[in-house]
Amino acid sequence: MGSLRRVSAIDGVVLHPLESHDDARGSLTEIHRREWGLDVEPVQWNLLRSNAGTVRGVHCHTTHWDLLVVAEGELVLGLIDLRPGSPTEGRSELHRVPAASTAVVLPPGVAHGFLFEQPTTMVYGVSHYWSTDDELGCRWDDPALGIDWPTFDAELSPRDRDAGSLAELRAVVAAALAPRDDA
């Protein structure tokens, strides 16, 4: 299945289909193979469990790549490209990612929010070790995101509840990703 990929409207975002091998005992699904060329080599793996009604994000990283796979349940994934000069800068989209169906690769500068309408378990790898310096965010329901969330009253962390606007996040990301004059 290495060559069949769903198209994302955001440059650099990859939605790589996964193949489940089922039999009477259950199933096995490969979630990452180097030969797939997904542009991310995780150095840290995380297991995330979310209750129905939970929203995580919108978050953005300027250093690390993410590799996401839903193990149980379903992820409603909202994305917006905040990379200055990207051919898809400012573009947003929404994807439903069912369990064991897709590996999602998110490059630095693509902000992402996770909505869980049902209990969901997700595994995700990151290309750099977790650091508060690379954990940026904005309100998930900021209308400027252009994401039409199928939502309700969401359960949020204090950090996500108190997050600033997309405009504030965009300014921080632009400064972090701006070319440096080291001359």
OpenMM code with the backbone's topology and positions (N, CA, C; nanometers):
from openmm import Vec3, app, unit

residues = "MET GLY SER LEU ARG ARG VAL SER ALA ILE ASP GLY VAL VAL LEU HIS PRO LEU GLU SER HIS ASP ASP ALA ARG GLY SER LEU THR GLU ILE HIS ARG ARG GLU TRP GLY LEU ASP VAL GLU PRO VAL GLN TRP ASN LEU LEU ARG SER ASN ALA GLY THR VAL ARG GLY VAL HIS CYS HIS THR THR HIS TRP ASP LEU LEU VAL VAL ALA GLU GLY GLU LEU VAL LEU GLY LEU ILE ASP LEU ARG PRO GLY SER PRO THR GLU GLY ARG SER GLU LEU HIS ARG VAL PRO ALA ALA SER THR ALA VAL VAL LEU PRO PRO GLY VAL ALA HIS GLY PHE LEU PHE GLU GLN PRO THR THR MET VAL TYR GLY VAL SER HIS TYR TRP SER THR ASP ASP GLU LEU GLY CYS ARG TRP ASP ASP PRO ALA LEU GLY ILE ASP TRP PRO THR PHE ASP ALA GLU LEU SER PRO ARG ASP ARG ASP ALA GLY SER LEU ALA GLU LEU ARG ALA VAL VAL ALA ALA ALA LEU ALA PRO ARG ASP ASP ALA".split()
positions = [
    Vec3(0.0811, -0.1185, 0.0000),
    Vec3(0.0000, 0.0000, 0.0000),
    Vec3(0.0860, 0.1257, 0.0000),
    Vec3(0.2152, 0.1130, -0.0154),
    Vec3(0.3041, 0.2257, -0.0053),
    Vec3(0.2818, 0.3366, -0.1052),
    Vec3(0.2198, 0.3110, -0.2207),
    Vec3(0.2087, 0.4155, -0.3216),
    Vec3(0.0724, 0.4845, -0.3238),
    Vec3(-0.0278, 0.4310, -0.2586),
    Vec3(-0.1604, 0.4917, -0.2589),
    Vec3(-0.1742, 0.5857, -0.1397),
    Vec3(-0.1946, 0.7151, -0.1682),
    Vec3(-0.2079, 0.8131, -0.0614),
    Vec3(-0.3277, 0.9014, -0.0890),
    Vec3(-0.4026, 0.9324, 0.0169),
    Vec3(-0.5095, 1.0312, 0.0030),
    Vec3(-0.4451, 1.1669, -0.0124),
    Vec3(-0.5041, 1.2484, -0.0919),
    Vec3(-0.4487, 1.3803, -0.1188),
    Vec3(-0.4935, 1.4773, -0.0114),
    Vec3(-0.4004, 1.5549, 0.0368),
    Vec3(-0.4302, 1.6642, 0.1276),
    Vec3(-0.4175, 1.7938, 0.0498),
    Vec3(-0.4988, 1.8901, 0.0842),
    Vec3(-0.4911, 2.0217, 0.0208),
    Vec3(-0.3772, 2.1042, 0.0793),
    Vec3(-0.3103, 2.0523, 0.1806),
    Vec3(-0.2021, 2.1245, 0.2459),
    Vec3(-0.0691, 2.0595, 0.2095),
    Vec3(0.0195, 2.1383, 0.1507),
    Vec3(0.1504, 2.0910, 0.1079),
    Vec3(0.2265, 2.0276, 0.2252),
    Vec3(0.2804, 1.9085, 0.2039),
    Vec3(0.3615, 1.8414, 0.3041),
    Vec3(0.2845, 1.7504, 0.3977),
    Vec3(0.1524, 1.7644, 0.4037),
    Vec3(0.0712, 1.6747, 0.4859),
    Vec3(0.0486, 1.5475, 0.4055),
    Vec3(0.0759, 1.4329, 0.4662),
    Vec3(0.0600, 1.3042, 0.3999),
    Vec3(-0.0433, 1.2231, 0.4753),
    Vec3(-0.1363, 1.1643, 0.4027),
    Vec3(-0.2332, 1.0704, 0.4579),
    Vec3(-0.2074, 0.9363, 0.3895),
    Vec3(-0.1306, 0.8529, 0.4562),
    Vec3(-0.0849, 0.7263, 0.3996),
    Vec3(-0.1778, 0.6135, 0.4461),
    Vec3(-0.2451, 0.5442, 0.3521),
    Vec3(-0.3363, 0.4371, 0.3933),
    Vec3(-0.2612, 0.3200, 0.4557),
    Vec3(-0.3249, 0.2610, 0.5536),
    Vec3(-0.2686, 0.1439, 0.6202),
    Vec3(-0.3491, 0.0210, 0.5808),
    Vec3(-0.2821, -0.0932, 0.5809),
    Vec3(-0.3476, -0.2193, 0.5462),
    Vec3(-0.3526, -0.3076, 0.6702),
    Vec3(-0.4725, -0.3522, 0.7010),
    Vec3(-0.4924, -0.4411, 0.8145),
    Vec3(-0.4935, -0.5853, 0.7646),
    Vec3(-0.4214, -0.6702, 0.8340),
    Vec3(-0.4167, -0.8132, 0.8016),
    Vec3(-0.4987, -0.8852, 0.9083),
    Vec3(-0.6189, -0.9258, 0.8710),
    Vec3(-0.7135, -0.9845, 0.9655),
    Vec3(-0.7210, -1.1352, 0.9504),
    Vec3(-0.7428, -1.2014, 1.0616),
    Vec3(-0.7756, -1.3437, 1.0606),
    Vec3(-0.8604, -1.3723, 1.1838),
    Vec3(-0.8847, -1.4977, 1.2133),
    Vec3(-0.9732, -1.5366, 1.3225),
    Vec3(-0.9231, -1.4883, 1.4593),
    Vec3(-0.7939, -1.4612, 1.4702),
    Vec3(-0.7368, -1.4174, 1.5988),
    Vec3(-0.7507, -1.2684, 1.6216),
    Vec3(-0.7675, -1.1915, 1.5128),
    Vec3(-0.7701, -1.0465, 1.5231),
    Vec3(-0.7039, -0.9860, 1.4005),
    Vec3(-0.6166, -0.8873, 1.4227),
    Vec3(-0.5530, -0.8222, 1.3079),
    Vec3(-0.4154, -0.7684, 1.3447),
    Vec3(-0.3369, -0.7431, 1.2411),
    Vec3(-0.2074, -0.6776, 1.2524),
    Vec3(-0.2053, -0.5668, 1.1482),
    Vec3(-0.1675, -0.4475, 1.1900),
    Vec3(-0.1561, -0.3351, 1.0976),
    Vec3(-0.0204, -0.2704, 1.1178),
    Vec3(0.0587, -0.2636, 1.0121),
    Vec3(0.1854, -0.1907, 1.0188),
    Vec3(0.1530, -0.0423, 1.0207),
    Vec3(0.2136, 0.0328, 1.1151),
    Vec3(0.1835, 0.1752, 1.1235),
    Vec3(0.2999, 0.2631, 1.0769),
    Vec3(0.4180, 0.2037, 1.0568),
    Vec3(0.5294, 0.2814, 1.0037),
    Vec3(0.6336, 0.1879, 0.9450),
    Vec3(0.6754, 0.2200, 0.8255),
    Vec3(0.7882, 0.1521, 0.7619),
    Vec3(0.8740, 0.2599, 0.6990),
    Vec3(1.0027, 0.2553, 0.7236),
    Vec3(1.0941, 0.3554, 0.6684),
    Vec3(1.0807, 0.3649, 0.5162),
    Vec3(1.0592, 0.2502, 0.4508),
    Vec3(1.0518, 0.2486, 0.3044),
    Vec3(0.9318, 0.3257, 0.2495),
    Vec3(0.8342, 0.3620, 0.3336),
    Vec3(0.7206, 0.4417, 0.2867),
    Vec3(0.7623, 0.5855, 0.2555),
    Vec3(0.8774, 0.6286, 0.3045),
    Vec3(0.9252, 0.7639, 0.2759),
    Vec3(0.8332, 0.8727, 0.3282),
    Vec3(0.7952, 0.8637, 0.4546),
    Vec3(0.6990, 0.9577, 0.5111),
    Vec3(0.7618, 1.0848, 0.5688),
    Vec3(0.8897, 1.1070, 0.5500),
    Vec3(0.9582, 1.2286, 0.5933),
    Vec3(0.9639, 1.2475, 0.7445),
    Vec3(0.9345, 1.1438, 0.8206),
    Vec3(0.9446, 1.1555, 0.9664),
    Vec3(1.0037, 1.0265, 1.0215),
    Vec3(1.1050, 1.0420, 1.1040),
    Vec3(1.1660, 0.9287, 1.1735),
    Vec3(1.1500, 0.9551, 1.3232),
    Vec3(1.0460, 0.9001, 1.3845),
    Vec3(1.0180, 0.9315, 1.5243),
    Vec3(1.1310, 0.8925, 1.6193),
    Vec3(1.1552, 0.9825, 1.7162),
    Vec3(1.2494, 0.9554, 1.8250),
    Vec3(1.1742, 0.9322, 1.9555),
    Vec3(1.0443, 0.9606, 1.9540),
    Vec3(0.9602, 0.9413, 2.0719),
    Vec3(0.8223, 0.8980, 2.0241),
    Vec3(0.7655, 0.7978, 2.0915),
    Vec3(0.6294, 0.7513, 2.0624),
    Vec3(0.5422, 0.7778, 2.1835),
    Vec3(0.4172, 0.8166, 2.1597),
    Vec3(0.3231, 0.8470, 2.2665),
    Vec3(0.1918, 0.7735, 2.2420),
    Vec3(0.1251, 0.7355, 2.3499),
    Vec3(-0.0076, 0.6752, 2.3438),
    Vec3(-0.1043, 0.7757, 2.4040),
    Vec3(-0.2071, 0.8104, 2.3302),
    Vec3(-0.3035, 0.9107, 2.3718),
    Vec3(-0.4412, 0.8477, 2.3771),
    Vec3(-0.5059, 0.8582, 2.4921),
    Vec3(-0.6445, 0.8120, 2.5057),
    Vec3(-0.7303, 0.9343, 2.5330),
    Vec3(-0.8400, 0.9474, 2.4599),
    Vec3(-0.9290, 1.0621, 2.4763),
    Vec3(-1.0719, 1.0160, 2.4914),
    Vec3(-1.1444, 1.0811, 2.5806),
    Vec3(-1.2859, 1.0525, 2.6016),
    Vec3(-1.3696, 1.1226, 2.4953),
    Vec3(-1.4901, 1.0724, 2.4745),
    Vec3(-1.5832, 1.1375, 2.3824),
    Vec3(-1.6060, 1.2807, 2.4278),
    Vec3(-1.6091, 1.3728, 2.3318),
    Vec3(-1.6322, 1.5130, 2.3627),
    Vec3(-1.5057, 1.5920, 2.3892),
    Vec3(-1.3903, 1.5291, 2.3724),
    Vec3(-1.2620, 1.5950, 2.3988),
    Vec3(-1.2095, 1.6633, 2.2733),
    Vec3(-1.1538, 1.7837, 2.2918),
    Vec3(-1.0790, 1.8532, 2.1877),
    Vec3(-0.9393, 1.8772, 2.2425),
    Vec3(-0.8395, 1.8468, 2.1614),
    Vec3(-0.6990, 1.8741, 2.1955),
    Vec3(-0.6450, 1.9674, 2.0875),
    Vec3(-0.5994, 2.0828, 2.1312),
    Vec3(-0.5455, 2.1800, 2.0362),
    Vec3(-0.6413, 2.2958, 2.0197),
    Vec3(-0.6100, 2.3710, 1.9227),
    Vec3(-0.5228, 2.3570, 1.8079),
    Vec3(-0.3788, 2.3830, 1.8525),
    Vec3(-0.2875, 2.2941, 1.8121),
    Vec3(-0.1461, 2.3033, 1.8453),
    Vec3(-0.0639, 2.3181, 1.7179),
    Vec3(0.0543, 2.3745, 1.7330),
    Vec3(0.1456, 2.3886, 1.6204),
    Vec3(0.2879, 2.3750, 1.6718),
    Vec3(0.3728, 2.3150, 1.5922),
    Vec3(0.5139, 2.2964, 1.6270),
    Vec3(0.5982, 2.3592, 1.5172),
    Vec3(0.7084, 2.4176, 1.5555),
    Vec3(0.7969, 2.4786, 1.4561),
    Vec3(0.9225, 2.3962, 1.4342),
    Vec3(0.9402, 2.2924, 1.5139),
    Vec3(1.0582, 2.2076, 1.5015),
    Vec3(1.0231, 2.0655, 1.4598),
    Vec3(0.9293, 2.0036, 1.5300),
    Vec3(0.9102, 1.8600, 1.5064),
    Vec3(0.7951, 1.8263, 1.4132),
    Vec3(0.8120, 1.7105, 1.3517),
    Vec3(0.7096, 1.6465, 1.2681),
    Vec3(0.6302, 1.5518, 1.3575),
    Vec3(0.5033, 1.5280, 1.3225),
    Vec3(0.4194, 1.4303, 1.3907),
    Vec3(0.3820, 1.3190, 1.2937),
    Vec3(0.3706, 1.1981, 1.3461),
    Vec3(0.3184, 1.0827, 1.2728),
    Vec3(0.2062, 1.0251, 1.3585),
    Vec3(0.0817, 1.0362, 1.3118),
    Vec3(-0.0367, 0.9988, 1.3894),
    Vec3(-0.1032, 0.8747, 1.3324),
    Vec3(-0.1457, 0.7833, 1.4222),
    Vec3(-0.2242, 0.6671, 1.3817),
    Vec3(-0.3301, 0.6430, 1.4894),
    Vec3(-0.4554, 0.6360, 1.4483),
    Vec3(-0.5651, 0.6054, 1.5403),
    Vec3(-0.5700, 0.4541, 1.5572),
    Vec3(-0.5628, 0.4083, 1.6822),
    Vec3(-0.5678, 0.2647, 1.7107),
    Vec3(-0.7104, 0.2163, 1.7339),
    Vec3(-0.7913, 0.2950, 1.8050),
    Vec3(-0.9319, 0.2626, 1.8335),
    Vec3(-1.0112, 0.3908, 1.8277),
    Vec3(-1.1305, 0.3868, 1.7716),
    Vec3(-1.2163, 0.5037, 1.7658),
    Vec3(-1.1988, 0.5793, 1.6354),
    Vec3(-1.2114, 0.7129, 1.6424),
    Vec3(-1.1988, 0.7963, 1.5240),
    Vec3(-1.1522, 0.9356, 1.5644),
    Vec3(-1.0648, 0.9901, 1.4834),
    Vec3(-1.0120, 1.1249, 1.5011),
    Vec3(-1.0764, 1.2164, 1.3978),
    Vec3(-1.1267, 1.3315, 1.4430),
    Vec3(-1.1656, 1.4382, 1.3515),
    Vec3(-1.0494, 1.5372, 1.3579),
    Vec3(-0.9761, 1.5478, 1.2480),
    Vec3(-0.8503, 1.6217, 1.2423),
    Vec3(-0.8692, 1.7521, 1.1662),
    Vec3(-0.8497, 1.8629, 1.2356),
    Vec3(-0.8548, 1.9936, 1.1720),
    Vec3(-0.7139, 2.0450, 1.1498),
    Vec3(-0.6868, 2.0983, 1.0312),
    Vec3(-0.5525, 2.1444, 0.9946),
    Vec3(-0.5578, 2.2844, 0.9349),
    Vec3(-0.4510, 2.3616, 0.9579),
    Vec3(-0.4313, 2.4877, 0.8876),
    Vec3(-0.2817, 2.5095, 0.8695),
    Vec3(-0.2426, 2.5480, 0.7504),
    Vec3(-0.1017, 2.5699, 0.7161),
    Vec3(-0.0617, 2.7121, 0.7577),
    Vec3(0.0296, 2.7224, 0.8528),
    Vec3(0.0766, 2.8524, 0.9023),
    Vec3(0.2181, 2.8847, 0.8554),
    Vec3(0.2725, 2.8063, 0.7634),
    Vec3(0.4106, 2.8259, 0.7197),
    Vec3(0.4198, 2.9427, 0.6221),
    Vec3(0.4943, 3.0477, 0.6598),
    Vec3(0.5096, 3.1614, 0.5686),
    Vec3(0.5743, 3.1169, 0.4370),
    Vec3(0.5137, 3.1553, 0.3263),
    Vec3(0.5689, 3.1216, 0.1956),
    Vec3(0.5313, 2.9851, 0.1437),
    Vec3(0.4620, 2.9036, 0.2231),
    Vec3(0.4181, 2.7725, 0.1761),
    Vec3(0.3190, 2.7917, 0.0622),
    Vec3(0.3201, 2.7031, -0.0381),
    Vec3(0.2217, 2.7160, -0.1469),
    Vec3(0.0776, 2.7004, -0.0981),
    Vec3(0.0590, 2.6459, 0.0226),
    Vec3(-0.0762, 2.6293, 0.0771),
    Vec3(-0.0946, 2.7104, 0.2055),
    Vec3(-0.0133, 2.8138, 0.2238),
    Vec3(-0.0237, 2.8983, 0.3435),
    Vec3(-0.1671, 2.9486, 0.3613),
    Vec3(-0.2193, 2.9317, 0.4833),
    Vec3(-0.3542, 2.9782, 0.5152),
    Vec3(-0.4641, 2.8797, 0.4832),
    Vec3(-0.4330, 2.7734, 0.4122),
    Vec3(-0.5349, 2.6745, 0.3757),
    Vec3(-0.5690, 2.5882, 0.4969),
    Vec3(-0.6986, 2.5617, 0.5143),
    Vec3(-0.7423, 2.4736, 0.6226),
    Vec3(-0.8261, 2.3611, 0.5648),
    Vec3(-0.8349, 2.2528, 0.6416),
    Vec3(-0.9156, 2.1380, 0.5993),
    Vec3(-0.9486, 2.0519, 0.7189),
    Vec3(-1.0422, 1.9614, 0.6991),
    Vec3(-1.0888, 1.8710, 0.8028),
    Vec3(-1.0887, 1.7295, 0.7469),
    Vec3(-1.0372, 1.6343, 0.8262),
    Vec3(-1.0344, 1.4932, 0.7856),
    Vec3(-1.0922, 1.4074, 0.8972),
    Vec3(-1.1636, 1.3046, 0.8600),
    Vec3(-1.2034, 1.1996, 0.9545),
    Vec3(-1.1052, 1.0848, 0.9348),
    Vec3(-1.0456, 1.0426, 1.0441),
    Vec3(-0.9444, 0.9371, 1.0382),
    Vec3(-0.9907, 0.8216, 1.1277),
    Vec3(-1.0505, 0.7170, 1.0678),
    Vec3(-1.0943, 0.6017, 1.1467),
    Vec3(-0.9753, 0.5170, 1.1926),
    Vec3(-1.0007, 0.4323, 1.2891),
    Vec3(-0.8975, 0.3452, 1.3459),
    Vec3(-0.8313, 0.2592, 1.2390),
    Vec3(-0.6992, 0.2456, 1.2525),
    Vec3(-0.6176, 0.1547, 1.1718),
    Vec3(-0.6348, 0.1744, 1.0217),
    Vec3(-0.6632, 0.2976, 0.9784),
    Vec3(-0.6871, 0.3213, 0.8364),
    Vec3(-0.5791, 0.4052, 0.7707),
    Vec3(-0.5165, 0.4956, 0.8459),
    Vec3(-0.4328, 0.5970, 0.7853),
    Vec3(-0.3221, 0.6389, 0.8804),
    Vec3(-0.2024, 0.6577, 0.8262),
    Vec3(-0.0944, 0.7238, 0.8989),
    Vec3(-0.0904, 0.8676, 0.8485),
    Vec3(-0.0991, 0.9629, 0.9395),
    Vec3(-0.1005, 1.1042, 0.9035),
    Vec3(0.0331, 1.1653, 0.9417),
    Vec3(0.0978, 1.2322, 0.8475),
    Vec3(0.2245, 1.3009, 0.8716),
    Vec3(0.1995, 1.4508, 0.8672),
    Vec3(0.2387, 1.5193, 0.9745),
    Vec3(0.2210, 1.6640, 0.9844),
    Vec3(0.3570, 1.7312, 0.9962),
    Vec3(0.3914, 1.8164, 0.8995),
    Vec3(0.5194, 1.8873, 0.9072),
    Vec3(0.5127, 2.0061, 1.0033),
    Vec3(0.6293, 2.0563, 1.0466),
    Vec3(0.6316, 2.1763, 1.1304),
    Vec3(0.5601, 2.2911, 1.0594),
    Vec3(0.4875, 2.3702, 1.1387),
    Vec3(0.4169, 2.4849, 1.0846),
    Vec3(0.2750, 2.4573, 1.0398),
    Vec3(0.2323, 2.3314, 1.0430),
    Vec3(0.0932, 2.2977, 1.0132),
    Vec3(0.0231, 2.2773, 1.1475),
    Vec3(-0.0661, 2.3714, 1.1798),
    Vec3(-0.1394, 2.3636, 1.3065),
    Vec3(-0.2470, 2.2565, 1.2960),
    Vec3(-0.2728, 2.1901, 1.4085),
    Vec3(-0.3646, 2.0767, 1.4072),
    Vec3(-0.4447, 2.0708, 1.5364),
    Vec3(-0.5705, 2.0346, 1.5208),
    Vec3(-0.6583, 2.0129, 1.6344),
    Vec3(-0.7208, 1.8763, 1.6234),
    Vec3(-0.7418, 1.8138, 1.7381),
    Vec3(-0.7990, 1.6797, 1.7436),
    Vec3(-0.9346, 1.6876, 1.8141),
    Vec3(-1.0386, 1.6428, 1.7480),
    Vec3(-1.1710, 1.6312, 1.8075),
    Vec3(-1.2055, 1.4836, 1.8144),
    Vec3(-1.2490, 1.4409, 1.9307),
    Vec3(-1.2857, 1.3006, 1.9512),
    Vec3(-1.4342, 1.2951, 1.9870),
    Vec3(-1.5160, 1.2464, 1.8953),
    Vec3(-1.6593, 1.2349, 1.9178),
    Vec3(-1.6942, 1.1059, 1.9911),
    Vec3(-1.5974, 1.0158, 1.9999),
    Vec3(-1.6148, 0.8885, 2.0687),
    Vec3(-1.4838, 0.8577, 2.1413),
    Vec3(-1.4857, 0.7667, 2.2389),
    Vec3(-1.3591, 0.7303, 2.3032),
    Vec3(-1.2605, 0.6819, 2.1970),
    Vec3(-1.1381, 0.7349, 2.2026),
    Vec3(-1.0401, 0.7074, 2.0975),
    Vec3(-0.9018, 0.6909, 2.1578),
    Vec3(-0.8274, 0.5969, 2.1025),
    Vec3(-0.6874, 0.5770, 2.1383),
    Vec3(-0.6044, 0.6014, 2.0139),
    Vec3(-0.4991, 0.6811, 2.0308),
    Vec3(-0.4128, 0.7179, 1.9192),
    Vec3(-0.2678, 0.6977, 1.9603),
    Vec3(-0.1868, 0.6565, 1.8650),
    Vec3(-0.0424, 0.6446, 1.8833),
    Vec3(0.0206, 0.7503, 1.7941),
    Vec3(0.1155, 0.8254, 1.8496),
    Vec3(0.1832, 0.9212, 1.7628),
    Vec3(0.3300, 0.9304, 1.7970),
    Vec3(0.4069, 0.9454, 1.6907),
    Vec3(0.5506, 0.9611, 1.7025),
    Vec3(0.5882, 1.1030, 1.6653),
    Vec3(0.6989, 1.1493, 1.7233),
    Vec3(0.7491, 1.2829, 1.6937),
    Vec3(0.8963, 1.2743, 1.6558),
    Vec3(0.9390, 1.3651, 1.5687),
    Vec3(1.0757, 1.3609, 1.5168),
    Vec3(1.1790, 1.4199, 1.6131),
    Vec3(1.1327, 1.4937, 1.7138),
    Vec3(1.2200, 1.5519, 1.8161),
    Vec3(1.1551, 1.5275, 1.9520),
    Vec3(1.2350, 1.5180, 2.0557),
    Vec3(1.1800, 1.4965, 2.1885),
    Vec3(1.0907, 1.6127, 2.2291),
    Vec3(0.9872, 1.5818, 2.3072),
    Vec3(0.8900, 1.6812, 2.3502),
    Vec3(0.9597, 1.7941, 2.4244),
    Vec3(0.9181, 1.9171, 2.3952),
    Vec3(0.9729, 2.0358, 2.4597),
    Vec3(0.8652, 2.1431, 2.4652),
    Vec3(0.8532, 2.2115, 2.5772),
    Vec3(0.7553, 2.3197, 2.5888),
    Vec3(0.7846, 2.4317, 2.4885),
    Vec3(0.9099, 2.4458, 2.4473),
    Vec3(0.9455, 2.5498, 2.3500),
    Vec3(0.8820, 2.5273, 2.2130),
    Vec3(0.8406, 2.4036, 2.1869),
    Vec3(0.7838, 2.3696, 2.0561),
    Vec3(0.6346, 2.3360, 2.0673),
    Vec3(0.5707, 2.3834, 2.1717),
    Vec3(0.4284, 2.3579, 2.1949),
    Vec3(0.3518, 2.4892, 2.1894),
    Vec3(0.3069, 2.5266, 2.0713),
    Vec3(0.2348, 2.6510, 2.0492),
    Vec3(0.0879, 2.6180, 2.0256),
    Vec3(0.0003, 2.7155, 2.0417),
    Vec3(-0.1400, 2.6853, 2.0192),
    Vec3(-0.2283, 2.8072, 2.0094),
    Vec3(-0.3540, 2.7799, 1.9710),
    Vec3(-0.4583, 2.8816, 1.9677),
    Vec3(-0.5911, 2.8143, 1.9997),
    Vec3(-0.6934, 2.8943, 2.0164),
    Vec3(-0.8272, 2.8422, 2.0445),
    Vec3(-0.8752, 2.7557, 1.9283),
    Vec3(-0.9271, 2.6387, 1.9584),
    Vec3(-0.9744, 2.5451, 1.8567),
    Vec3(-1.0960, 2.5990, 1.7817),
    Vec3(-1.1718, 2.6890, 1.8458),
    Vec3(-1.2948, 2.7383, 1.7851),
    Vec3(-1.2812, 2.8806, 1.7309),
    Vec3(-1.1573, 2.9265, 1.7104),
    Vec3(-1.1354, 3.0584, 1.6510),
    Vec3(-1.1901, 3.0547, 1.5080),
    Vec3(-1.2875, 3.1408, 1.4740),
    Vec3(-1.3457, 3.1385, 1.3389),
    Vec3(-1.2424, 3.1608, 1.2285),
    Vec3(-1.1322, 3.2296, 1.2597),
    Vec3(-1.0299, 3.2561, 1.1586),
    Vec3(-0.9616, 3.1287, 1.1098),
    Vec3(-0.9738, 3.0187, 1.1841),
    Vec3(-0.9164, 2.8913, 1.1398),
    Vec3(-0.9814, 2.8425, 1.0104),
    Vec3(-1.1070, 2.8739, 0.9912),
    Vec3(-1.1780, 2.8259, 0.8731),
    Vec3(-1.2065, 2.6770, 0.8791),
    Vec3(-1.2129, 2.6217, 1.0005),
    Vec3(-1.2395, 2.4786, 1.0181),
    Vec3(-1.3827, 2.4630, 1.0672),
    Vec3(-1.4621, 2.3905, 0.9919),
    Vec3(-1.6026, 2.3689, 1.0242),
    Vec3(-1.6151, 2.2434, 1.1107),
    Vec3(-1.5819, 2.2588, 1.2386),
    Vec3(-1.5848, 2.1451, 1.3313),
    Vec3(-1.7280, 2.0937, 1.3493),
    Vec3(-1.7478, 1.9622, 1.3458),
    Vec3(-1.8785, 1.9045, 1.3781),
    Vec3(-1.8868, 1.8887, 1.5297),
    Vec3(-1.9130, 1.9964, 1.6011),
    Vec3(-1.8858, 1.9908, 1.7437),
    Vec3(-2.0014, 2.0291, 1.8336),
    Vec3(-1.9687, 2.0391, 1.9559),
    Vec3(-2.0576, 2.0517, 2.0696),
    Vec3(-1.9783, 2.1178, 2.1804),
    Vec3(-2.0277, 2.1129, 2.3009),
    Vec3(-1.9541, 2.1665, 2.4149),
    Vec3(-1.8351, 2.0742, 2.4421),
    Vec3(-1.7147, 2.1223, 2.4174),
    Vec3(-1.5955, 2.0377, 2.4200),
    Vec3(-1.5274, 2.0377, 2.5562),
    Vec3(-1.4684, 1.9236, 2.5894),
    Vec3(-1.3833, 1.9102, 2.7076),
    Vec3(-1.2428, 1.9510, 2.6666),
    Vec3(-1.1861, 2.0506, 2.7359),
    Vec3(-1.0553, 2.1064, 2.7012),
    Vec3(-0.9625, 2.1054, 2.8217),
    Vec3(-0.8337, 2.1003, 2.7952),
    Vec3(-0.7357, 2.1208, 2.9017),
    Vec3(-0.7344, 2.2696, 2.9364),
    Vec3(-0.6865, 2.3056, 3.0544),
    Vec3(-0.6747, 2.4484, 3.0863),
    Vec3(-0.5892, 2.5229, 2.9833),
    Vec3(-0.4821, 2.4616, 2.9385),
    Vec3(-0.3952, 2.5250, 2.8384),
    Vec3(-0.4721, 2.5565, 2.7106),
    Vec3(-0.5507, 2.4600, 2.6618),
    Vec3(-0.6255, 2.4813, 2.5382),
    Vec3(-0.7415, 2.5792, 2.5595),
    Vec3(-0.8045, 2.5743, 2.6762),
    Vec3(-0.9154, 2.6655, 2.7062),
    Vec3(-0.8675, 2.8100, 2.7096),
    Vec3(-0.7449, 2.8321, 2.7591),
    Vec3(-0.6905, 2.9670, 2.7749),
    Vec3(-0.6032, 3.0121, 2.6581),
    Vec3(-0.5974, 2.9325, 2.5531),
    Vec3(-0.5114, 2.9653, 2.4384),
    Vec3(-0.5571, 3.0949, 2.3721),
    Vec3(-0.4630, 3.1599, 2.3060),
    Vec3(-0.4910, 3.2858, 2.2375),
    Vec3(-0.5552, 3.2647, 2.1018),
    Vec3(-0.5511, 3.3681, 2.0225),
    Vec3(-0.6146, 3.3673, 1.8906),
    Vec3(-0.5232, 3.3065, 1.7841),
    Vec3(-0.5828, 3.2761, 1.6702),
    Vec3(-0.5045, 3.2301, 1.5558),
    Vec3(-0.4070, 3.3392, 1.5123),
    Vec3(-0.4481, 3.4639, 1.5145),
    Vec3(-0.3592, 3.5738, 1.4749),
    Vec3(-0.2335, 3.5756, 1.5624),
    Vec3(-0.2507, 3.5539, 1.6923),
    Vec3(-0.1349, 3.5497, 1.7822),
    Vec3(-0.0452, 3.4308, 1.7505),
    Vec3(-0.1048, 3.3146, 1.7273),
    Vec3(-0.0273, 3.1949, 1.6932),
    Vec3(0.0463, 3.2148, 1.5615),
    Vec3(-0.0225, 3.2697, 1.4629),
    Vec3(0.0386, 3.2920, 1.3314),
    Vec3(0.1641, 3.3792, 1.3449),
    Vec3(0.1601, 3.4834, 1.4278),
    Vec3(0.2746, 3.5727, 1.4465),
    Vec3(0.3922, 3.4993, 1.5103),
    Vec3(0.3649, 3.4153, 1.6090),
    Vec3(0.4719, 3.3399, 1.6757),
    Vec3(0.5341, 3.2390, 1.5794),
    Vec3(0.4507, 3.1686, 1.5031),
    Vec3(0.5010, 3.0696, 1.4069),
    Vec3(0.5832, 3.1381, 1.2980),
    Vec3(0.5340, 3.2513, 1.2471),
    Vec3(0.6070, 3.3240, 1.1426),
    Vec3(0.7444, 3.3669, 1.1922),
    Vec3(0.7511, 3.4148, 1.3158),
    Vec3(0.8816, 3.4562, 1.3712),
    Vec3(0.9738, 3.3371, 1.3896),
    Vec3(0.9189, 3.2247, 1.4344),
    Vec3(1.0004, 3.1049, 1.4582),
    Vec3(1.0501, 3.0430, 1.3283),
    Vec3(0.9706, 3.0532, 1.2226),
    Vec3(1.0090, 2.9910, 1.0947),
    Vec3(1.0754, 3.0872, 0.9975),
    Vec3(1.0910, 3.2129, 1.0363),
    Vec3(1.1542, 3.3110, 0.9495),
    Vec3(1.3000, 3.2754, 0.9263),
    Vec3(1.3488, 3.2993, 0.8054),
    Vec3(1.4913, 3.2743, 0.7792),
    Vec3(1.5776, 3.3580, 0.8732),
    Vec3(1.6823, 3.2990, 0.9221),
    Vec3(1.7729, 3.3651, 1.0164),
    Vec3(1.8911, 3.4252, 0.9397),
    Vec3(1.9290, 3.5447, 0.9763),
    Vec3(2.0473, 3.6100, 0.9189),
    Vec3(2.1635, 3.5861, 1.0141),
    Vec3(2.2354, 3.4773, 0.9916),
    Vec3(2.3475, 3.4383, 1.0796),
    Vec3(2.4805, 3.4911, 1.0280),
    Vec3(2.4769, 3.5804, 0.9322),
    Vec3(2.6010, 3.6295, 0.8725),
    Vec3(2.6767, 3.7214, 0.9637),
] * unit.nanometer
topology = app.Topology()
chain = topology.addChain("A")
for resn in residues:
    res = topology.addResidue(resn, chain)
    for name in ("N", "CA", "C"):
        topology.addAtom(name, app.Element.getBySymbol(name[0]), res)
